[in-house]
Amino acid sequence: MSNIYITEPPTNGKVLLKTSLGDIDVELWSKESPLACRNFVQLCLEGYYDETIFHRIISDFAAQGGDPTGTGEGGESIYGKPFKDEFHQRLKFTRRGLVAMANGGPNDNGSQFFFTLGRADELNQKNTIFGKVTGNTLYNVIKFNEISTDKSDRPFEPPKIFRTEILNNPFNDIVPREQRRKTEKRKNEKLKSQSKATKNFGLLSFGEEAEEDEEEMTFYPKIKSSHDVLTTDPKLTSEPVISQDELRQSRKRKHAEDIGIKDKRMDQEGEVEEEKEEISKMDSLKLLSKQLKKELRDAKKQKEKEEAMKKQKKEEIPDVVKELIIERERYSMKSKSHPRKKGEREKSTLEMLSKFKSRLAAMRTHQDEEEEEKEEVKEEKVEEDQEESETTNWLTHQVTFESERLAQAKDAMMTQTEDYYDIYDPRNPLNIRRREQNKPNK
Protein backbone atom coordinates (compact mmCIF):
# COMPACT_ATOMS: atom_id res chain seq x y z
CA MET A 1 0.00 0.00 0.00
CA SER A 2 2.85 2.44 0.71
CA ASN A 3 3.90 2.33 -2.95
CA ILE A 4 0.37 3.35 -3.97
CA TYR A 5 0.34 6.32 -1.62
CA ILE A 6 3.76 7.45 -2.91
CA THR A 7 2.61 7.48 -6.54
CA GLU A 8 -0.53 9.52 -5.77
CA PRO A 9 -0.14 13.33 -6.08
CA PRO A 10 -0.67 15.68 -3.09
CA THR A 11 -4.19 16.89 -2.32
CA ASN A 12 -5.51 20.46 -2.04
CA GLY A 13 -8.91 20.92 -0.38
CA LYS A 14 -11.04 19.01 2.13
CA VAL A 15 -14.79 18.33 2.56
CA LEU A 16 -16.63 16.64 5.45
CA LEU A 17 -19.75 14.54 4.77
CA LYS A 18 -22.06 13.93 7.75
CA THR A 19 -23.75 10.60 6.95
CA SER A 20 -25.88 8.04 8.78
CA LEU A 21 -22.82 5.73 8.80
CA GLY A 22 -20.62 8.42 10.39
CA ASP A 23 -18.34 11.23 9.28
CA ILE A 24 -16.43 10.85 5.99
CA ASP A 25 -13.45 13.14 5.28
CA VAL A 26 -12.75 13.65 1.58
CA GLU A 27 -9.50 15.25 0.41
CA LEU A 28 -9.57 16.68 -3.14
CA TRP A 29 -7.16 16.61 -6.08
CA SER A 30 -8.18 20.08 -7.25
CA LYS A 31 -5.14 20.52 -9.51
CA GLU A 32 -5.50 17.18 -11.29
CA SER A 33 -9.35 17.32 -11.61
CA PRO A 34 -10.34 21.02 -11.39
CA LEU A 35 -13.76 20.73 -13.10
CA ALA A 36 -14.97 17.83 -10.95
CA CYS A 37 -13.60 19.36 -7.70
CA ARG A 38 -15.17 22.78 -8.41
CA ASN A 39 -18.50 21.09 -9.19
CA PHE A 40 -18.37 19.00 -5.98
CA VAL A 41 -17.34 21.92 -3.72
CA GLN A 42 -19.98 24.32 -5.07
CA LEU A 43 -22.75 21.72 -4.78
CA CYS A 44 -21.68 21.10 -1.16
CA LEU A 45 -21.74 24.86 -0.44
CA GLU A 46 -25.25 25.12 -1.89
CA GLY A 47 -26.48 22.17 0.24
CA TYR A 48 -27.28 20.18 -2.91
CA TYR A 49 -26.29 16.85 -1.31
CA ASP A 50 -28.15 17.47 1.98
CA GLU A 51 -30.74 14.76 2.81
CA THR A 52 -29.74 12.68 -0.25
CA ILE A 53 -29.25 8.90 -0.17
CA PHE A 54 -26.80 6.37 -1.56
CA HIS A 55 -29.13 4.66 -4.03
CA ARG A 56 -26.75 1.96 -5.34
CA ILE A 57 -24.29 -0.23 -3.38
CA ILE A 58 -22.23 -3.13 -4.73
CA SER A 59 -20.21 -4.81 -1.97
CA ASP A 60 -16.42 -4.70 -2.39
CA PHE A 61 -16.88 -2.50 -5.47
CA ALA A 62 -18.66 0.88 -5.08
CA ALA A 63 -21.31 2.93 -3.22
CA GLN A 64 -23.04 5.54 -5.42
CA GLY A 65 -24.92 8.67 -4.36
CA GLY A 66 -25.33 12.38 -5.08
CA ASP A 67 -28.72 12.16 -6.83
CA PRO A 68 -31.40 14.41 -5.20
CA THR A 69 -34.17 12.28 -6.75
CA GLY A 70 -32.72 9.06 -5.26
CA THR A 71 -33.37 7.11 -8.47
CA GLY A 72 -29.93 7.28 -10.11
CA GLU A 73 -31.27 9.19 -13.11
CA GLY A 74 -31.28 12.75 -11.73
CA GLY A 75 -28.77 15.42 -10.76
CA GLU A 76 -27.06 18.15 -12.73
CA SER A 77 -23.72 19.93 -12.60
CA ILE A 78 -23.08 23.58 -11.75
CA TYR A 79 -22.20 24.22 -15.38
CA GLY A 80 -25.79 23.63 -16.54
CA LYS A 81 -24.72 20.71 -18.72
CA PRO A 82 -22.54 17.55 -18.41
CA PHE A 83 -18.82 18.32 -18.22
CA LYS A 84 -15.94 16.38 -19.71
CA ASP A 85 -13.86 13.61 -18.09
CA GLU A 86 -10.50 14.34 -16.45
CA PHE A 87 -7.94 11.53 -16.34
CA HIS A 88 -4.48 11.60 -14.72
CA GLN A 89 -1.72 9.01 -15.08
CA ARG A 90 -1.04 8.98 -11.31
CA LEU A 91 -4.70 8.51 -10.32
CA LYS A 92 -6.00 4.96 -10.82
CA PHE A 93 -8.58 2.68 -9.18
CA THR A 94 -6.03 0.62 -7.23
CA ARG A 95 -7.66 0.59 -3.78
CA ARG A 96 -10.75 1.38 -1.71
CA GLY A 97 -11.59 4.84 -0.39
CA LEU A 98 -11.32 6.73 -3.71
CA VAL A 99 -14.01 9.26 -4.73
CA ALA A 100 -14.96 9.51 -8.43
CA MET A 101 -17.69 10.89 -10.68
CA ALA A 102 -20.47 8.55 -11.85
CA ASN A 103 -21.45 8.89 -15.50
CA GLY A 104 -23.55 7.25 -18.17
CA GLY A 105 -20.80 7.41 -20.79
CA PRO A 106 -17.83 9.53 -21.91
CA ASN A 107 -17.99 13.23 -20.90
CA ASP A 108 -21.36 12.76 -19.15
CA ASN A 109 -20.59 13.95 -15.60
CA GLY A 110 -23.28 15.58 -13.46
CA SER A 111 -23.68 15.58 -9.68
CA GLN A 112 -23.52 11.85 -8.89
CA PHE A 113 -20.36 10.39 -7.34
CA PHE A 114 -19.27 7.10 -5.73
CA PHE A 115 -16.83 5.66 -3.18
CA THR A 116 -14.72 2.64 -4.17
CA LEU A 117 -14.98 -0.33 -1.78
CA GLY A 118 -12.13 -2.28 -3.41
CA ARG A 119 -9.81 -2.41 -6.39
CA ALA A 120 -11.57 -1.56 -9.71
CA ASP A 121 -9.13 -1.64 -12.62
CA GLU A 122 -11.98 -1.83 -15.14
CA LEU A 123 -12.96 1.79 -14.30
CA ASN A 124 -9.59 3.29 -15.30
CA GLN A 125 -9.86 5.86 -18.13
CA LYS A 126 -13.68 5.72 -17.75
CA ASN A 127 -14.51 7.66 -14.56
CA THR A 128 -12.90 10.82 -13.18
CA ILE A 129 -11.13 10.40 -9.80
CA PHE A 130 -11.20 13.68 -7.87
CA GLY A 131 -10.72 12.75 -4.18
CA LYS A 132 -9.95 10.16 -1.52
CA VAL A 133 -11.25 9.27 1.96
CA THR A 134 -8.68 9.89 4.71
CA GLY A 135 -8.08 9.05 8.35
CA ASN A 136 -10.22 6.80 10.51
CA THR A 137 -13.32 7.79 8.50
CA LEU A 138 -12.29 5.08 6.02
CA TYR A 139 -13.78 2.57 8.49
CA ASN A 140 -17.17 4.28 7.99
CA VAL A 141 -16.84 3.73 4.22
CA ILE A 142 -16.18 0.02 4.85
CA LYS A 143 -19.62 -0.16 6.56
CA PHE A 144 -21.23 0.04 3.09
CA ASN A 145 -20.26 -3.63 2.60
CA GLU A 146 -22.52 -4.63 5.51
CA ILE A 147 -25.69 -3.12 3.99
CA SER A 148 -28.09 -5.59 2.34
CA THR A 149 -29.43 -4.82 -1.14
CA ASP A 150 -31.96 -6.20 -3.60
CA LYS A 151 -31.30 -7.71 -7.04
CA SER A 152 -30.92 -4.25 -8.61
CA ASP A 153 -28.20 -3.29 -6.03
CA ARG A 154 -30.56 -0.85 -4.27
CA PRO A 155 -30.24 -0.97 -0.47
CA PHE A 156 -33.30 -1.83 1.61
CA GLU A 157 -32.30 0.86 4.14
CA PRO A 158 -30.22 3.33 2.12
CA PRO A 159 -27.56 5.39 3.97
CA LYS A 160 -28.15 9.13 4.02
CA ILE A 161 -26.06 12.32 3.77
CA PHE A 162 -27.34 14.72 6.44
CA ARG A 163 -25.19 17.70 5.50
CA THR A 164 -21.78 18.72 4.14
CA GLU A 165 -19.04 21.05 5.44
CA ILE A 166 -16.17 22.65 3.54
CA LEU A 167 -13.09 22.38 5.78
CA ASN A 168 -10.61 23.68 3.18
CA ASN A 169 -11.90 25.41 0.04
CA PRO A 170 -9.33 25.29 -2.81
CA PHE A 171 -11.47 27.70 -4.92
CA ASN A 172 -11.82 31.11 -3.24
CA ASP A 173 -13.87 32.55 -6.11
CA ILE A 174 -16.80 30.13 -5.72
CA VAL A 175 -20.14 31.79 -4.84
CA PRO A 176 -23.25 29.61 -4.33
CA ARG A 177 -25.94 30.08 -6.97
CA GLU A 178 -28.59 31.11 -4.42
CA GLN A 179 -26.45 34.03 -3.23
CA ARG A 180 -25.82 34.99 -6.85
CA ARG A 181 -29.55 35.11 -7.52
CA LYS A 182 -30.16 37.29 -4.45
CA THR A 183 -27.39 39.72 -5.39
CA GLU A 184 -28.68 39.89 -8.96
CA LYS A 185 -32.23 40.64 -7.72
CA ARG A 186 -30.90 43.41 -5.48
CA LYS A 187 -28.99 44.95 -8.37
CA ASN A 188 -32.07 44.82 -10.60
CA GLU A 189 -34.23 46.43 -7.89
CA LYS A 190 -31.70 49.25 -7.48
CA LEU A 191 -31.66 49.83 -11.22
CA LYS A 192 -35.47 49.91 -11.34
CA SER A 193 -35.71 52.36 -8.43
CA GLN A 194 -33.18 54.65 -10.10
CA SER A 195 -35.06 54.47 -13.45
CA LYS A 196 -38.37 55.51 -11.83
CA ALA A 197 -38.30 59.38 -11.73
CA THR A 198 -41.11 61.65 -10.48
CA LYS A 199 -42.62 64.06 -12.97
CA ASN A 200 -42.40 67.76 -12.29
CA PHE A 201 -45.54 69.51 -13.59
CA GLY A 202 -43.81 72.88 -13.32
CA LEU A 203 -41.89 71.98 -16.45
CA LEU A 204 -43.34 72.42 -19.96
CA SER A 205 -45.45 69.47 -21.13
CA PHE A 206 -48.41 68.71 -23.31
CA GLY A 207 -51.80 69.17 -21.71
CA GLU A 208 -53.08 65.69 -22.42
CA GLU A 209 -50.15 64.03 -20.66
CA ALA A 210 -50.62 66.24 -17.62
CA GLU A 211 -54.30 65.38 -17.42
CA GLU A 212 -53.56 61.65 -17.70
CA ASP A 213 -51.04 61.95 -14.87
CA GLU A 214 -53.54 63.78 -12.73
CA GLU A 215 -56.14 61.07 -13.39
CA GLU A 216 -53.64 58.38 -12.43
CA MET A 217 -52.76 60.08 -9.14
CA THR A 218 -55.95 59.31 -7.14
CA PHE A 219 -55.99 59.44 -3.33
CA TYR A 220 -57.99 56.89 -1.37
CA PRO A 221 -59.52 58.01 1.96
CA LYS A 222 -58.74 56.21 5.20
CA ILE A 223 -61.25 53.44 6.06
CA LYS A 224 -63.23 54.16 9.20
CA SER A 225 -64.77 51.59 11.54
CA SER A 226 -68.30 51.59 13.00
CA HIS A 227 -66.88 52.85 16.29
CA ASP A 228 -65.80 56.10 14.60
CA VAL A 229 -69.04 56.61 12.61
CA LEU A 230 -71.72 55.60 15.13
CA THR A 231 -70.75 57.96 17.90
CA THR A 232 -74.33 58.29 19.18
CA ASP A 233 -74.63 54.59 20.05
CA PRO A 234 -73.84 54.15 23.76
CA LYS A 235 -72.79 50.52 23.26
CA LEU A 236 -69.99 51.49 20.86
CA THR A 237 -66.97 53.53 21.90
CA SER A 238 -64.19 54.97 19.78
CA GLU A 239 -61.61 54.30 22.50
CA PRO A 240 -59.67 51.01 22.03
CA VAL A 241 -60.06 48.28 24.65
CA ILE A 242 -56.26 47.53 24.70
CA SER A 243 -53.78 50.37 24.67
CA GLN A 244 -50.98 50.50 22.13
CA ASP A 245 -48.32 49.87 24.80
CA GLU A 246 -50.07 46.69 25.93
CA LEU A 247 -50.43 45.61 22.31
CA ARG A 248 -46.70 46.11 21.73
CA GLN A 249 -45.83 44.18 24.87
CA SER A 250 -48.11 41.28 23.86
CA ARG A 251 -46.51 41.21 20.41
CA LYS A 252 -43.03 41.17 21.99
CA ARG A 253 -44.06 38.29 24.24
CA LYS A 254 -45.42 36.34 21.30
CA HIS A 255 -42.25 37.00 19.34
CA ALA A 256 -40.11 35.83 22.27
CA GLU A 257 -42.27 32.69 22.62
CA ASP A 258 -41.82 31.97 18.91
CA ILE A 259 -38.04 32.44 19.25
CA GLY A 260 -38.03 30.12 22.29
CA ILE A 261 -39.92 27.43 20.35
CA LYS A 262 -37.45 27.77 17.48
CA ASP A 263 -34.51 27.55 19.90
CA LYS A 264 -36.03 24.44 21.46
CA ARG A 265 -36.42 22.88 18.02
CA MET A 266 -32.83 23.76 17.16
CA ASP A 267 -31.65 22.27 20.46
CA GLN A 268 -33.65 19.10 19.81
CA GLU A 269 -32.21 18.82 16.30
CA GLY A 270 -28.71 19.38 17.69
CA GLU A 271 -29.28 16.69 20.35
CA VAL A 272 -30.51 14.28 17.65
CA GLU A 273 -27.40 14.98 15.55
CA GLU A 274 -25.14 14.51 18.59
CA GLU A 275 -26.85 11.21 19.37
CA LYS A 276 -26.35 10.11 15.76
CA GLU A 277 -22.67 11.13 15.92
CA GLU A 278 -22.24 9.21 19.19
CA ILE A 279 -23.91 6.15 17.67
CA SER A 280 -21.62 6.36 14.64
CA LYS A 281 -18.57 6.68 16.91
CA MET A 282 -19.72 3.68 18.94
CA ASP A 283 -20.17 1.67 15.75
CA SER A 284 -16.67 2.61 14.58
CA LEU A 285 -15.21 1.66 17.97
CA LYS A 286 -17.03 -1.68 17.84
CA LEU A 287 -15.61 -2.34 14.39
CA LEU A 288 -12.11 -1.48 15.60
CA SER A 289 -12.47 -3.77 18.63
CA LYS A 290 -13.66 -6.63 16.42
CA GLN A 291 -10.73 -6.17 14.07
CA LEU A 292 -8.24 -6.06 16.97
CA LYS A 293 -9.72 -9.23 18.47
CA LYS A 294 -9.48 -10.96 15.12
CA GLU A 295 -5.84 -9.89 14.74
CA LEU A 296 -5.02 -11.19 18.24
CA ARG A 297 -6.66 -14.53 17.47
CA ASP A 298 -4.75 -14.82 14.22
CA ALA A 299 -1.48 -14.00 16.02
CA LYS A 300 -2.17 -16.67 18.67
CA LYS A 301 -2.96 -19.26 16.01
CA GLN A 302 0.24 -18.35 14.15
CA LYS A 303 2.30 -18.77 17.33
CA GLU A 304 0.72 -22.16 18.03
CA LYS A 305 1.47 -23.28 14.48
CA GLU A 306 5.10 -22.15 14.77
CA GLU A 307 5.53 -23.97 18.09
CA ALA A 308 4.04 -27.14 16.62
CA MET A 309 6.39 -26.91 13.64
CA LYS A 310 9.38 -26.47 15.99
CA LYS A 311 8.35 -29.55 17.97
CA GLN A 312 8.03 -31.59 14.80
CA LYS A 313 11.44 -30.43 13.64
CA LYS A 314 13.01 -31.39 16.97
CA GLU A 315 11.47 -34.85 16.76
CA GLU A 316 12.74 -35.30 13.20
CA ILE A 317 16.34 -34.26 14.06
CA PRO A 318 18.81 -37.24 13.83
CA ASP A 319 20.99 -38.35 16.75
CA VAL A 320 24.17 -36.82 15.31
CA VAL A 321 22.60 -33.38 15.05
CA LYS A 322 21.12 -33.74 18.54
CA GLU A 323 24.61 -34.39 19.93
CA LEU A 324 25.87 -31.30 18.10
CA ILE A 325 23.07 -29.21 19.60
CA ILE A 326 23.88 -30.54 23.08
CA GLU A 327 27.54 -29.66 22.60
CA ARG A 328 26.64 -26.15 21.50
CA GLU A 329 24.41 -25.64 24.52
CA ARG A 330 27.20 -26.92 26.76
CA TYR A 331 29.68 -24.53 25.14
CA SER A 332 27.28 -21.60 25.49
CA MET A 333 26.82 -22.40 29.19
CA LYS A 334 30.60 -22.43 29.68
CA SER A 335 31.00 -19.15 27.80
CA LYS A 336 28.39 -17.57 30.07
CA SER A 337 30.28 -18.75 33.17
CA HIS A 338 33.47 -16.94 32.04
CA PRO A 339 33.99 -13.49 33.55
CA ARG A 340 33.14 -10.55 31.29
CA LYS A 341 35.14 -7.77 32.95
CA LYS A 342 38.56 -6.99 31.52
CA GLY A 343 40.63 -7.51 34.69
CA GLU A 344 38.89 -10.75 35.65
CA ARG A 345 39.27 -12.13 32.12
CA GLU A 346 43.02 -11.44 32.15
CA LYS A 347 43.39 -13.23 35.49
CA SER A 348 41.45 -16.26 34.27
CA THR A 349 43.51 -16.50 31.04
CA LEU A 350 46.80 -16.26 33.00
CA GLU A 351 45.63 -18.98 35.38
CA MET A 352 44.70 -21.24 32.46
CA LEU A 353 48.11 -20.59 30.84
CA SER A 354 50.01 -21.42 34.01
CA LYS A 355 47.94 -24.57 34.43
CA PHE A 356 48.73 -25.60 30.84
CA LYS A 357 52.51 -24.99 31.38
CA SER A 358 52.57 -27.07 34.54
CA ARG A 359 50.72 -29.85 32.84
CA LEU A 360 53.10 -29.80 29.84
CA ALA A 361 56.13 -29.98 32.16
CA ALA A 362 54.56 -32.89 34.00
CA MET A 363 53.98 -34.71 30.73
CA ARG A 364 57.65 -34.26 29.71
CA THR A 365 58.97 -35.67 33.01
CA HIS A 366 56.71 -38.73 32.81
CA GLN A 367 57.51 -39.71 29.22
CA ASP A 368 59.59 -42.75 30.29
CA GLU A 369 56.92 -44.18 32.60
CA GLU A 370 54.76 -47.08 31.67
CA GLU A 371 51.64 -46.69 29.52
CA GLU A 372 49.35 -47.80 32.33
CA GLU A 373 50.60 -45.06 34.61
CA LYS A 374 50.18 -42.50 31.79
CA GLU A 375 46.57 -43.55 31.28
CA GLU A 376 45.85 -43.19 35.03
CA VAL A 377 47.44 -39.72 35.06
CA LYS A 378 45.38 -38.76 31.99
CA GLU A 379 42.11 -39.88 33.61
CA GLU A 380 42.85 -37.91 36.80
CA LYS A 381 43.69 -34.75 34.83
CA VAL A 382 40.58 -35.06 32.66
CA GLU A 383 38.44 -35.26 35.80
CA GLU A 384 40.16 -32.19 37.25
CA ASP A 385 39.88 -30.06 34.06
CA GLN A 386 36.73 -30.76 32.05
CA GLU A 387 37.30 -27.93 29.60
CA GLU A 388 40.05 -29.85 27.71
CA SER A 389 39.61 -32.89 25.45
CA GLU A 390 39.57 -36.50 26.65
CA THR A 391 42.89 -37.52 25.01
CA THR A 392 46.18 -35.83 26.00
CA ASN A 393 48.66 -37.83 23.89
CA TRP A 394 49.26 -34.81 21.67
CA LEU A 395 51.22 -33.19 24.50
CA THR A 396 54.08 -35.71 24.07
CA HIS A 397 54.31 -35.49 20.28
CA GLN A 398 57.34 -33.93 18.58
CA VAL A 399 57.44 -32.07 15.29
CA THR A 400 59.88 -33.32 12.60
CA PHE A 401 60.46 -32.05 9.07
CA GLU A 402 61.61 -33.97 5.95
CA SER A 403 64.26 -31.35 5.22
CA GLU A 404 66.17 -32.46 8.34
CA ARG A 405 66.63 -36.02 6.92
CA LEU A 406 69.55 -36.86 4.59
CA ALA A 407 68.60 -36.90 0.91
CA GLN A 408 69.59 -40.25 -0.75
CA ALA A 409 71.06 -40.17 -4.27
CA LYS A 410 69.22 -42.25 -6.85
CA ASP A 411 71.00 -44.16 -9.59
CA ALA A 412 69.43 -44.44 -13.02
CA MET A 413 70.47 -48.14 -13.19
CA MET A 414 68.80 -48.97 -9.89
CA THR A 415 66.27 -51.75 -9.81
CA GLN A 416 62.65 -51.04 -9.17
CA THR A 417 62.04 -49.84 -5.66
CA GLU A 418 59.26 -47.95 -3.94
CA ASP A 419 60.57 -44.67 -5.41
CA TYR A 420 60.95 -46.10 -8.92
CA TYR A 421 58.45 -45.19 -11.63
CA ASP A 422 58.40 -45.66 -15.42
CA ILE A 423 57.28 -43.17 -18.03
CA TYR A 424 55.66 -44.71 -21.07
CA ASP A 425 55.05 -42.55 -24.14
CA PRO A 426 53.03 -44.33 -26.88
CA ARG A 427 54.22 -41.84 -29.49
CA ASN A 428 57.89 -42.68 -28.96
CA PRO A 429 59.30 -44.54 -32.04
CA LEU A 430 61.03 -47.10 -29.78
CA ASN A 431 57.72 -47.92 -28.13
CA ILE A 432 56.03 -48.14 -31.52
CA ARG A 433 58.71 -50.62 -32.71
CA ARG A 434 58.33 -52.74 -29.57
CA ARG A 435 54.57 -52.91 -30.06
CA GLU A 436 55.04 -54.14 -33.63
CA GLN A 437 57.54 -56.77 -32.52
CA ASN A 438 55.31 -58.03 -29.76
CA LYS A 439 52.36 -58.44 -32.05
CA PRO A 440 51.48 -62.14 -32.65
CA ASN A 441 52.21 -63.47 -36.13
CA LYS A 442 49.13 -64.28 -38.15
Helices and strands as residue ranges (DSSP letters): H 2-7, E 14-19, E 22-28, H 34-45, E 52-53, E 56-58, E 62-65, E 98-103, E 109-116, G 121-123, E 129-133, G 135-137, H 138-142, G 143-146, E 160-168, H 177-195, H 207-216, H 226-229, H 244-316, H 319-337, H 342-365, H 371-384, G 393-396, G 402-404, H 429-438
